[in-house]
Amino acid sequence: MFYRENGQFKTSYAADQQIFAIAQDKWAVLGIVAFAFFAVPFIADEYMMRAILIPFLILALAAVGVNILVGYCGQISLGSGAFMAVGAYAAYNTYVRIDGMPLIVAMLSGGFFATLVGMVFGIPSLRVKGLYLAVATLAAQFFCDWAFLRIGWFTNNTPSGSVAVSNLHIFNWTIDSPVDKYLFCLGMLTVFALLAKNLVRSHIGREWMAIRDMDVAAAVIGIRPMYAKLSAFGVSSFIVGVAGAMWGFVHLGAWEPAAFSIDRSFQLLFIVIIGGMGSIMGSFFGAAFIVILPIFLNQFLPALGALVGIDISTAGVAHAEFMIFGALIVWFLIVEPHGLAKLWSMGKQKLRLWPFPH
């Protein structure tokens, strides 16, 4: 009974097009964000910060970028890991080669260079689509893996091929503890998620969705496919590049090209599929699912094996994780192609009508 819009009148076009359709949604989201900023740092331990919350925030940000390209514009991409790598290495070189470079500017520069690379590898989208475009973006993954592994300039000519950053600070705020890293990632995710949500609601977002639904009809009504597709690649690569810089700087601290392998590209694509394509909220659901499920299986499967008298090894848990992931992806594609975000939307709709039949 409490989830109703009774008495909430919309008297202007701007009010009708606001992000949250009813006031309950707005206050619920504000409450969750406030809880994340002011309560979680006091109740979460160091393990939860390092193993769950920080990876979740960064992967959710990367998934937002992938969702713009795959979910809103309909352009299949398997090069997200490469764009994360470009963002991480570009931010690293900017940060260590320019004295006094601010951390935020270095990370945004990583997103800028990822945008350039993403638009270059997005050019094939002007002529091909579907599986052929996926293969074309896969070339970005292999090229970037080779470049960062073989060209020593990107790694500042380190003998081991790995790079490391330390002493992260913004003005007088030193980002060294897990709580500081969590708050920094949460702030970045909040800003970019709000920008992405408003962007997909703007005219360029409507152009992306028109291209996704039927590109020929979109071109007939005056939408330029080249502008729409390349802008989607650019915006998506920028967000993914910033997420890659955060993954390297904040989460890992030291990394090598294997940290952004093709497995990372598939992981981000799975997050979008499970969470829901064409939904910013789905990026959060998918990232939480991908981060929490392996930890849950690592605890649950050995306990289940001990209960039934079967010894499940660590390798067996890893194999079971892959099998469960594959089964879940197939299940979502068959039963609910729009992912967890659609289930969430259906639950809210049923709550708005409860207790009346529907």
C-alpha positions in Angstrom: 0.0 0.0 0.0 2.9 2.4 0.6 4.4 2.0 -2.9 1.8 4.2 -4.8 2.0 7.5 -6.6 -1.4 8.7 -5.3 -1.4 12.5 -5.1 1.9 12.9 -7.0 0.8 15.0 -9.9 3.1 15.9 -12.7 2.4 19.3 -14.1 5.3 19.7 -16.6 7.2 17.8 -19.2 10.3 17.9 -17.1 8.5 16.4 -14.1 7.1 13.7 -16.3 10.6 12.9 -17.6 12.4 12.8 -14.3 14.7 9.9 -13.4 12.5 8.5 -10.7 8.9 8.1 -11.6 7.6 8.3 -8.1 8.9 9.9 -4.9 9.4 6.5 -3.1 12.0 5.5 -5.7 13.9 8.8 -5.3 14.0 8.6 -1.5 14.9 4.9 -1.5 17.9 5.5 -3.8 19.0 8.5 -1.8 18.7 6.4 1.4 20.8 3.6 -0.2 23.5 6.1 -1.3 23.6 7.7 2.1 23.9 4.3 3.8 26.7 3.4 1.4 28.6 6.6 2.1 28.1 7.0 5.9 27.2 3.6 7.3 29.1 0.9 5.3 32.6 2.3 6.2 31.8 1.7 9.8 30.2 -1.8 9.6 32.3 -3.5 6.8 35.6 -5.1 7.7 38.8 -5.0 5.7 38.1 -8.3 3.9 34.7 -7.2 2.7 36.1 -3.9 1.5 39.0 -5.5 -0.5 37.3 -8.7 -1.8 33.7 -7.6 -2.3 32.9 -3.9 -2.2 35.8 -2.3 -4.1 35.7 -4.9 -7.0 31.9 -4.5 -7.1 32.1 -0.8 -7.5 34.7 -0.8 -10.2 33.1 -3.6 -12.2 29.7 -1.9 -11.9 31.3 1.2 -13.4 32.8 -0.8 -16.2 29.5 -2.5 -16.8 27.7 0.8 -17.1 30.1 1.6 -19.9 29.6 -1.7 -21.6 25.8 -1.4 -21.2 25.8 1.9 -23.1 27.4 0.2 -26.1 25.8 -3.3 -25.9 22.5 -2.6 -24.2 21.5 0.8 -25.4 23.2 1.0 -28.9 23.1 -2.8 -29.7 26.7 -3.0 -30.8 28.3 -6.3 -29.6 31.8 -5.8 -28.1 34.3 -8.3 -26.9 37.1 -5.7 -26.4 36.1 -4.2 -23.1 39.1 -5.7 -21.3 41.3 -4.0 -23.9 39.7 -0.7 -23.3 40.2 -1.2 -19.5 43.9 -1.9 -20.2 44.3 1.2 -22.3 42.7 3.3 -19.6 45.0 1.7 -16.9 48.3 2.1 -18.8 47.4 5.5 -20.2 46.6 6.7 -16.7 49.8 5.1 -15.4 52.0 6.8 -18.0 50.3 10.2 -17.5 50.7 9.8 -13.7 54.4 8.8 -13.6 55.8 10.9 -16.5 54.2 14.2 -15.7 55.3 15.7 -12.4 52.5 16.8 -10.1 49.8 15.2 -12.2 46.5 15.0 -10.2 45.1 11.6 -9.7 41.7 12.4 -11.1 43.2 14.0 -14.2 45.4 11.0 -14.8 42.4 8.7 -14.6 40.3 10.9 -16.9 43.2 10.9 -19.3 43.1 7.1 -19.3 39.5 7.4 -20.3 40.3 9.9 -23.0 42.9 7.6 -24.7 40.5 4.6 -24.3 38.0 6.7 -26.1 40.4 7.2 -29.0 41.2 3.5 -29.2 37.5 2.5 -28.8 36.4 4.8 -31.7 39.2 3.4 -34.0 38.0 -0.2 -33.3 34.4 0.9 -33.6 34.8 2.0 -37.2 33.9 -1.6 -38.4 30.5 -1.1 -36.8 29.7 1.2 -39.7 29.7 -1.7 -42.1 29.3 -4.9 -40.1 27.1 -6.0 -37.2 26.4 -9.0 -34.9 29.0 -11.7 -34.8 31.3 -9.9 -37.3 31.4 -6.8 -35.1 32.2 -9.0 -32.1 35.2 -10.5 -34.0 36.3 -7.0 -35.0 36.3 -5.8 -31.4 38.0 -9.0 -30.3 40.9 -7.9 -32.5 41.3 -4.9 -30.1 41.8 -7.3 -27.2 44.5 -9.3 -28.9 46.3 -6.1 -30.2 46.3 -4.5 -26.8 47.5 -7.6 -25.1 50.4 -7.8 -27.5 51.2 -4.1 -27.3 51.3 -3.8 -23.5 53.3 -7.1 -23.3 55.9 -6.3 -26.0 56.3 -2.6 -26.1 58.4 -1.6 -23.1 57.5 2.1 -23.2 54.0 1.4 -21.9 55.4 -0.2 -18.8 58.1 2.4 -18.3 60.7 -0.2 -19.4 60.3 -2.2 -16.2 62.2 -5.5 -16.4 59.3 -7.6 -15.0 56.7 -6.1 -17.4 54.5 -5.2 -14.5 53.8 -1.6 -13.2 52.9 -0.3 -9.8 51.5 2.9 -8.4 51.5 4.2 -4.8 51.0 7.4 -2.8 47.6 8.1 -4.2 46.2 11.4 -3.0 43.6 14.0 -4.0 44.5 17.4 -2.6 45.2 16.6 1.1 43.3 13.3 1.1 45.7 10.3 0.9 44.0 7.2 -0.5 45.7 4.3 1.2 43.3 2.5 3.5 40.5 0.2 2.3 37.9 2.7 3.5 39.5 5.5 1.6 39.6 3.4 -1.6 36.0 2.3 -1.1 34.8 5.9 -0.7 36.8 7.1 -3.7 35.4 4.3 -5.9 31.9 4.9 -4.6 32.1 8.6 -5.4 33.4 8.0 -8.9 30.6 5.4 -9.5 27.9 7.7 -8.2 29.0 10.6 -10.5 29.4 8.5 -13.6 26.2 6.5 -13.0 24.2 9.7 -12.7 25.9 11.1 -15.9 25.2 7.9 -17.8 21.6 7.8 -16.7 21.0 11.4 -17.9 22.9 10.7 -21.1 20.8 7.7 -22.1 17.7 9.9 -21.5 18.9 12.6 -23.8 18.6 12.9 -27.5 21.8 11.0 -28.1 20.5 8.2 -25.9 17.3 8.0 -28.0 19.5 7.9 -31.1 21.4 4.9 -29.7 18.2 3.1 -28.9 16.9 3.8 -32.4 20.0 2.3 -33.9 19.7 -0.7 -31.7 16.1 -1.3 -32.6 16.4 -0.9 -36.4 19.3 1.0 -37.8 17.8 1.3 -41.3 14.6 2.9 -40.1 16.7 5.2 -37.8 18.7 6.4 -40.8 15.5 7.0 -42.8 14.2 9.4 -40.1 17.4 11.4 -40.1 19.6 9.7 -37.5 23.2 9.5 -38.6 24.4 5.9 -38.0 28.1 6.9 -38.1 27.7 9.6 -35.4 25.4 7.4 -33.2 27.6 4.3 -33.3 31.0 6.0 -32.9 29.6 8.2 -30.1 28.4 5.1 -28.3 31.8 3.5 -28.7 33.5 6.7 -27.5 31.3 7.2 -24.4 31.5 3.5 -23.5 35.2 3.3 -24.0 35.7 6.4 -21.8 33.8 5.0 -18.9 35.4 1.6 -19.3 38.9 3.3 -19.5 38.3 5.2 -16.3 37.1 1.9 -14.7 40.3 0.2 -15.9 42.4 3.0 -14.3 40.6 2.6 -11.1 41.0 -1.2 -11.3 44.8 -0.8 -11.6 45.4 2.1 -9.3 43.0 1.5 -6.5 42.2 -2.2 -6.5 45.4 -3.9 -7.7 48.1 -1.3 -7.0 50.4 -3.4 -9.2 49.4 -5.1 -12.4 50.5 -6.7 -15.7 48.6 -7.1 -19.0 47.1 -10.4 -17.9 44.9 -8.4 -15.4 43.0 -7.2 -18.5 42.9 -10.4 -20.5 40.0 -11.6 -22.6 38.5 -13.1 -19.5 37.8 -9.6 -18.3 35.9 -8.8 -21.5 33.7 -11.9 -21.1 33.2 -11.1 -17.4 31.8 -7.7 -18.3 29.6 -9.1 -21.0 28.2 -11.6 -18.6 27.5 -8.9 -16.0 25.5 -7.0 -18.7 23.6 -10.1 -19.7 22.8 -11.3 -16.2 22.1 -7.8 -14.9 20.0 -6.6 -17.8 20.9 -5.1 -21.2 19.7 -1.5 -21.6 19.5 -0.8 -17.9 21.9 1.2 -15.7 20.4 -0.5 -12.6 21.1 -3.9 -14.3 24.8 -3.1 -14.3 24.7 -2.9 -10.5 22.8 -6.1 -10.2 25.0 -8.0 -12.6 28.2 -6.8 -10.9 27.0 -7.8 -7.5 26.0 -11.2 -8.8 29.4 -11.8 -10.5 31.4 -10.7 -7.4 29.4 -12.4 -4.7 28.6 -15.8 -6.5 32.3 -17.1 -6.5 32.7 -16.2 -2.9 29.4 -17.9 -2.0 30.4 -21.0 -4.0 33.8 -21.2 -2.4 32.1 -21.4 1.0 29.0 -23.3 0.1 30.2 -26.2 -2.1 32.9 -27.5 0.4 30.3 -27.3 3.2 27.8 -29.2 1.1 30.4 -31.8 0.1 31.3 -32.3 3.8 27.6 -32.7 4.6 27.1 -35.5 2.1 30.5 -37.0 2.7 32.3 -35.8 -0.6 35.6 -34.0 -0.5 35.4 -31.1 -3.0 38.8 -29.7 -3.9 39.6 -26.1 -4.8 39.9 -27.1 -8.5 36.5 -28.7 -8.3 35.0 -25.5 -6.9 36.6 -23.5 -9.7 35.2 -25.9 -12.3 31.8 -25.8 -10.7 31.9 -22.0 -10.8 32.4 -22.0 -14.6 29.6 -24.6 -15.1 27.2 -22.6 -12.9 28.0 -19.4 -14.7 27.4 -21.0 -18.1 24.1 -22.5 -16.9 22.9 -19.2 -15.5 23.7 -17.3 -18.6 21.8 -19.8 -20.7 18.9 -19.7 -18.3 18.8 -15.9 -18.4 18.9 -15.8 -22.1 16.0 -18.3 -22.4 13.8 -17.3 -19.4 14.5 -13.6 -18.9 16.6 -12.0 -21.6 16.4 -8.6 -19.9 18.1 -10.0 -16.8 17.7 -9.2 -13.1 16.7 -5.6 -13.9 13.6 -6.8 -15.6 12.7 -9.0 -12.6 13.2 -6.0 -10.3 11.0 -3.8 -12.5 8.2 -6.5 -12.6 8.4 -6.8 -8.8 8.0 -3.0 -8.4 5.0 -3.0 -10.8 3.3 -5.8 -8.9 3.9 -4.0 -5.7 2.2 -0.9 -7.1 -0.9 -2.9 -7.8 -0.9 -5.0 -4.6 -3.2 -6.3 -3.2 -5.5 -6.1 -6.2 -5.4 -9.0 -8.8 -3.3 -8.5 -11.9 
